Amino acid sequence: MVLGAAESAVLAFDVGGTDLKAGLVDTAGNVLGLRRTATPHDPLRPGEAILDAVEGLASEFAAEFPGHPAKAACIVVPGIVDSDTGVGIYSANLGWRNFPFGDKAAQRLGMPVSFGHDVSTAAEAECRFGAAKDFRNVVVMVVGTGIAAAVISDGYPVRAGGFAGELGHALVPDPDGPSHTILEAVGSAGAIARRYSDKAGTPRAGAREVLERATAGDPLAARIWADAVDALAFSLSQCVSIIGTEAVVVGGGLAEAGEGLLQPLRSRLDELLDFQRRPIIMRAQLGQDAGLLGAAMRARALLPAAKAASGTGAGR
């Protein structure tokens, strides 16, 4: 995939809870020396441990590809992220609080560094190159063990200092009681597996297995799957009513269900909406490399040629 030519290569780092993906992206948009390594977990210095790995990978790329010197970089991470200040506000899984990734990475790497949220950055790539490229009002929802989302409004990412897009923690009706719970506790792949196993009294099945059992006529599996679809549709109906969402891009492990998820989700959302437009609901196209491609885009925007073309300076 071509990300747009410029005079220099860029570094892209996509930090996940389990894996850290890294690549050197040349002027033609080719990802050179793609690396997938275990994400370092250090409870005493969680942010610095990530930067240790980033610095080491940058040195490896410099030695392996001397003809493609990197002049800018981007690091994207999960959790609550303030991309304007370059600060990782909070990560429940990786352990940092208010860690200044942008400034510290720039000092270590000796180049401009952009810093952002992994799902938001992946969403920017989907909106430029992938499933959402023809739309300006988009929710990109990654549904796996948990649920994370990014919101694009009139073509611009809604960040709110890192607190926008926390769809997984939005309240939804609790299918097991009269009150409410969060979307992630019902609609995620992890929740589907957990709820079915708990209610069936069997060893924990995966979400894919629950769908297979539902399709084969298992009434409990069908109910658990329907509960997940109801919860997802409820949250998306709020997005449509509040921010006028015209397209929903679904990624993550649950998206592997394809039309087994998307078709009932479309039908249920249609039932919940009234006069509002019905958003197009589709599967993400860029897969697991969307965050890395988005990071390369953001790093490229820091280069002098990109700044001159836009007429503005690029922030973190």
C-alpha positions as CSV (number, residue, x, y, z in Angstrom):
1,M,0.0,0.0,0.0
2,V,1.3,3.4,-1.0
3,L,1.1,6.0,1.8
4,G,2.3,8.9,-0.3
5,A,5.8,9.7,-1.4
6,A,8.1,12.0,0.6
7,E,11.9,12.4,0.8
8,S,12.6,10.2,3.8
9,A,11.5,6.9,5.4
10,V,9.6,6.8,8.6
11,L,9.3,4.5,11.6
12,A,6.0,3.1,12.7
13,F,5.3,1.3,16.0
14,D,2.0,-0.3,17.0
15,V,2.0,-1.3,20.7
16,G,-0.6,-3.9,21.7
17,G,-1.2,-5.7,24.9
18,T,0.5,-8.8,23.7
19,D,2.5,-7.9,20.6
20,L,4.5,-4.9,19.4
21,K,4.5,-4.4,15.6
22,A,7.2,-2.2,14.0
23,G,8.2,-1.3,10.5
24,L,10.3,1.1,8.5
25,V,8.2,2.6,5.8
26,D,10.1,3.9,2.7
27,T,9.2,6.7,0.4
28,A,7.0,4.5,-1.8
29,G,5.0,3.3,1.2
30,N,6.6,-0.2,1.4
31,V,6.9,-1.6,4.9
32,L,10.5,-2.8,5.3
33,G,11.7,-5.3,7.9
34,L,8.3,-5.8,9.6
35,R,8.9,-7.0,13.2
36,R,6.4,-8.6,15.6
37,T,7.8,-8.9,19.1
38,A,6.4,-9.5,22.5
39,T,5.3,-6.3,24.2
40,P,7.5,-5.7,27.3
41,H,5.7,-5.7,30.6
42,D,7.5,-4.0,33.4
43,P,5.4,-3.0,36.4
44,L,8.2,-0.7,37.8
45,R,8.9,1.2,34.6
46,P,6.1,0.3,32.1
47,G,6.5,3.3,29.8
48,E,10.3,3.2,29.7
49,A,10.2,-0.5,28.9
50,I,8.2,0.2,25.8
51,L,10.7,2.9,24.7
52,D,13.6,0.6,25.3
53,A,12.0,-1.8,22.8
54,V,11.3,1.0,20.4
55,E,14.8,2.4,20.6
56,G,16.3,-1.1,20.0
57,L,14.1,-1.8,17.0
58,A,14.9,1.6,15.5
59,S,18.6,0.8,15.8
60,E,18.0,-2.6,14.1
61,F,16.2,-0.9,11.2
62,A,19.0,1.7,10.8
63,A,21.6,-1.1,10.6
64,E,19.6,-3.3,8.3
65,F,18.5,-0.6,5.9
66,P,21.2,2.1,5.7
67,G,19.8,3.4,2.4
68,H,16.5,4.3,4.0
69,P,17.3,6.7,6.9
70,A,14.2,7.4,9.1
71,K,13.5,11.1,9.7
72,A,10.2,10.8,11.7
73,A,8.4,8.2,13.8
74,C,5.0,7.4,15.3
75,I,4.1,5.3,18.3
76,V,0.5,4.2,18.9
77,V,-0.6,2.5,22.1
78,P,-3.8,1.3,23.8
79,G,-5.6,2.9,26.7
80,I,-6.4,6.6,27.3
81,V,-4.2,8.7,25.1
82,D,-3.7,12.5,24.8
83,S,-2.2,12.7,21.3
84,D,-2.0,16.5,21.4
85,T,0.4,16.4,24.4
86,G,2.0,13.1,23.6
87,V,1.0,11.6,26.9
88,G,-0.2,8.1,27.7
89,I,-2.7,8.9,30.4
90,Y,-3.6,5.4,31.5
91,S,-3.3,1.8,30.4
92,A,-5.0,-0.8,32.6
93,N,-3.2,-3.7,30.9
94,L,0.3,-2.2,30.5
95,G,0.4,-0.1,33.6
96,W,1.5,3.4,32.9
97,R,-0.1,6.6,34.1
98,N,0.6,10.1,32.6
99,F,3.7,8.9,30.8
100,P,5.2,11.5,28.3
101,F,5.8,9.1,25.4
102,G,6.1,11.8,22.7
103,D,8.8,13.9,24.4
104,K,10.8,10.9,25.7
105,A,10.7,9.1,22.4
106,A,11.8,12.2,20.5
107,Q,14.8,12.5,22.8
108,R,15.7,8.9,22.4
109,L,15.3,8.6,18.7
110,G,16.6,12.0,17.8
111,M,13.7,12.8,15.4
112,P,10.1,14.2,15.5
113,V,7.7,11.7,17.0
114,S,3.9,11.5,16.7
115,F,2.1,9.7,19.4
116,G,-1.5,8.4,19.3
117,H,-4.1,5.8,20.2
118,D,-4.0,2.5,18.5
119,V,-7.6,2.2,17.4
120,S,-7.9,5.9,16.5
121,T,-4.8,5.6,14.3
122,A,-6.1,2.4,12.7
123,A,-9.4,4.2,12.1
124,E,-7.5,7.0,10.3
125,A,-6.0,4.4,8.0
126,E,-9.4,2.7,7.4
127,C,-10.9,6.1,6.5
128,R,-8.1,7.0,4.1
129,F,-7.4,3.6,2.4
130,G,-9.9,1.1,3.7
131,A,-13.6,0.4,4.2
132,A,-14.6,3.9,5.2
133,K,-12.7,5.9,2.6
134,D,-16.0,7.1,1.0
135,F,-17.5,8.4,4.3
136,R,-16.9,11.4,6.6
137,N,-18.9,10.3,9.7
138,V,-17.7,7.0,10.9
139,V,-17.4,4.8,13.9
140,V,-14.6,2.2,13.8
141,M,-15.3,-0.4,16.4
142,V,-12.7,-3.1,17.3
143,V,-14.5,-6.0,19.0
144,G,-12.3,-8.7,20.5
145,T,-11.6,-9.6,24.1
146,G,-12.8,-6.1,24.9
147,I,-14.3,-3.3,22.7
148,A,-12.5,-0.1,21.6
149,A,-13.7,2.5,19.2
150,A,-12.8,5.6,17.3
151,V,-15.1,8.4,16.1
152,I,-14.7,10.4,12.9
153,S,-17.0,13.4,12.6
154,D,-17.1,15.4,9.3
155,G,-13.8,13.9,8.4
156,Y,-12.0,14.8,11.6
157,P,-11.1,12.4,14.5
158,V,-12.9,13.2,17.7
159,R,-10.3,12.8,20.5
160,A,-11.5,14.9,23.5
161,G,-8.1,14.6,25.2
162,G,-8.1,10.8,24.8
163,F,-11.5,10.2,26.3
164,A,-13.7,10.0,23.2
165,G,-14.6,6.6,21.7
166,E,-14.8,4.6,24.9
167,L,-17.8,2.7,23.5
168,G,-16.9,-0.5,25.3
169,H,-17.7,1.3,28.6
170,A,-21.0,2.8,27.4
171,L,-24.0,1.6,29.4
172,V,-26.4,-0.9,27.8
173,P,-29.4,-2.8,29.1
174,D,-28.3,-5.8,31.1
175,P,-29.8,-8.9,29.6
176,D,-29.5,-10.7,32.9
177,G,-31.3,-8.2,35.1
178,P,-33.4,-5.0,35.3
179,S,-30.4,-2.6,35.4
180,H,-27.6,-1.7,33.1
181,T,-24.1,-3.0,32.4
182,I,-21.3,-1.9,30.0
183,L,-21.3,-2.9,26.3
184,E,-18.0,-4.8,26.7
185,A,-19.6,-7.1,29.3
186,V,-22.2,-8.3,26.8
187,G,-21.1,-7.5,23.3
188,S,-17.4,-8.4,23.2
189,A,-16.0,-11.8,22.0
190,G,-14.7,-12.4,25.5
191,A,-18.2,-11.7,27.0
192,I,-19.9,-14.0,24.5
193,A,-17.6,-16.8,25.5
194,R,-17.8,-16.2,29.2
195,R,-21.6,-15.8,29.4
196,Y,-22.2,-19.0,27.4
197,S,-19.8,-21.1,29.4
198,D,-21.1,-19.8,32.7
199,K,-24.7,-20.4,31.8
200,A,-24.1,-23.8,30.1
201,G,-21.8,-25.0,32.8
202,T,-19.3,-26.2,30.3
203,P,-15.6,-25.4,29.8
204,R,-15.3,-22.0,28.2
205,A,-16.0,-21.9,24.5
206,G,-14.8,-19.2,22.1
207,A,-17.2,-16.7,20.5
208,R,-16.8,-18.5,17.2
209,E,-17.9,-21.8,18.8
210,V,-20.9,-20.0,20.3
211,L,-22.0,-18.8,16.9
212,E,-21.5,-22.2,15.4
213,R,-23.7,-23.7,18.2
214,A,-26.3,-21.0,17.7
215,T,-26.4,-21.7,13.9
216,A,-26.8,-25.4,14.7
217,G,-29.9,-24.8,16.8
218,D,-28.5,-24.4,20.4
219,P,-31.1,-22.1,22.0
220,L,-28.7,-20.9,24.7
221,A,-26.0,-20.0,22.2
222,A,-28.6,-18.3,20.1
223,R,-29.7,-16.2,23.0
224,I,-26.2,-15.2,24.0
225,W,-25.4,-14.2,20.5
226,A,-28.6,-12.2,20.2
227,D,-27.8,-10.5,23.5
228,A,-24.4,-9.4,22.0
229,V,-26.0,-8.1,18.8
230,D,-28.7,-6.2,20.8
231,A,-26.1,-4.5,23.0
232,L,-23.9,-3.6,20.0
233,A,-26.9,-2.2,18.1
234,F,-28.1,-0.3,21.1
235,S,-24.8,1.6,21.4
236,L,-24.6,2.2,17.7
237,S,-28.1,3.6,17.7
238,Q,-26.9,6.2,20.2
239,C,-24.0,7.1,18.0
240,V,-26.4,7.5,15.0
241,S,-28.7,9.8,17.0
242,I,-26.0,11.9,18.7
243,I,-23.3,12.3,16.0
244,G,-25.0,11.2,12.8
245,T,-22.9,8.2,12.1
246,E,-23.2,7.1,8.4
247,A,-20.8,4.2,8.4
248,V,-19.7,1.6,11.0
249,V,-16.5,-0.3,10.4
250,V,-16.2,-3.5,12.6
251,G,-12.8,-5.0,13.2
252,G,-11.2,-7.3,15.7
253,G,-11.7,-11.0,16.4
254,L,-15.5,-10.9,16.4
255,A,-15.5,-9.4,12.9
256,E,-14.2,-12.8,11.7
257,A,-17.8,-13.9,12.0
258,G,-18.5,-11.8,8.9
259,E,-22.2,-11.7,7.9
260,G,-23.0,-13.9,10.9
261,L,-22.5,-10.8,12.9
262,L,-23.0,-8.0,10.5
263,Q,-26.4,-9.0,9.0
264,P,-28.2,-9.4,12.4
265,L,-26.5,-6.2,13.6
266,R,-27.9,-4.3,10.6
267,S,-31.4,-5.8,11.2
268,R,-31.5,-5.0,14.9
269,L,-30.2,-1.5,14.4
270,D,-32.8,-0.9,11.8
271,E,-35.5,-1.9,14.3
272,L,-34.1,0.6,16.9
273,L,-33.9,3.6,14.6
274,D,-36.8,5.8,13.5
275,F,-36.3,8.7,11.1
276,Q,-32.5,8.5,11.3
277,R,-30.4,7.4,8.4
278,R,-29.3,3.8,8.5
279,P,-25.5,3.6,8.6
280,I,-23.6,1.2,6.3
281,I,-22.2,-1.5,8.5
282,M,-19.1,-3.3,7.1
283,R,-16.1,-5.2,8.0
284,A,-12.7,-3.6,8.3
285,Q,-10.5,-4.1,5.3
286,L,-6.9,-3.4,6.5
287,G,-6.8,-6.1,9.1
288,Q,-4.2,-6.3,11.9
289,D,-1.8,-3.9,10.1
290,A,-4.2,-0.9,10.1
291,G,-2.6,0.6,13.2
292,L,0.9,0.3,11.7
293,L,-0.2,1.9,8.4
294,G,-2.0,4.7,10.3
295,A,1.2,5.2,12.4
296,A,3.2,5.5,9.2
297,M,0.7,8.1,7.9
298,R,1.1,10.2,11.1
299,A,4.9,9.9,11.0
300,R,4.9,11.0,7.4
301,A,2.9,14.1,8.3
302,L,5.8,15.3,10.4
303,L,8.2,15.5,7.5
304,P,9.0,19.0,6.2
305,A,7.6,18.2,2.7
306,A,4.3,17.1,4.2
307,K,4.1,20.2,6.5
308,A,4.8,22.5,3.5
309,A,2.2,20.8,1.5
310,S,-0.5,21.3,4.2
311,G,0.7,24.8,5.1
312,T,0.7,23.9,8.8
313,G,3.0,22.4,11.4
314,A,2.1,18.9,12.4
315,G,1.5,18.3,16.1
316,R,2.0,15.1,18.1
